[in-house]
Amino acid sequence: MITNASSLTLGALRQTFGLRLDSSDRFFDEWLNNAPTLTEAELQGLDRLTRNSCGATKRARMQIK
């Protein structure tokens, strides 16, 4: 079991807790109720975050194999 937050990796989370990517637009859709409209800058930031996290997930997957 992972006990030290400084030792957490995506690979360890995937292996220990079965963490997996869900790219569905409906994932946590209750958060979208009454949500404010995002600015173009916010949308670009989210796109960048998504690309970075998907890349990290792929790297973690490669490390596990």
Contacts in CASP RR format, 6 or more apart in sequence:
PFRMAT RR
TARGET T0000
AUTHOR 0000-0000-0000
METHOD contacts of the structure
MODEL  1
MITNASSLTLGALRQTFGLRLDSSDRFFDEWLNNAPTLTEAELQGLDRLT
RNSCGATKRARMQIK
1 16 0 8 1.000
2 8 0 8 1.000
2 12 0 8 1.000
2 13 0 8 1.000
2 16 0 8 1.000
9 60 0 8 1.000
9 63 0 8 1.000
10 19 0 8 1.000
10 56 0 8 1.000
10 57 0 8 1.000
10 59 0 8 1.000
10 60 0 8 1.000
11 19 0 8 1.000
11 60 0 8 1.000
11 61 0 8 1.000
11 63 0 8 1.000
11 64 0 8 1.000
13 19 0 8 1.000
14 20 0 8 1.000
14 60 0 8 1.000
14 61 0 8 1.000
14 64 0 8 1.000
15 64 0 8 1.000
21 54 0 8 1.000
21 57 0 8 1.000
38 46 0 8 1.000
END
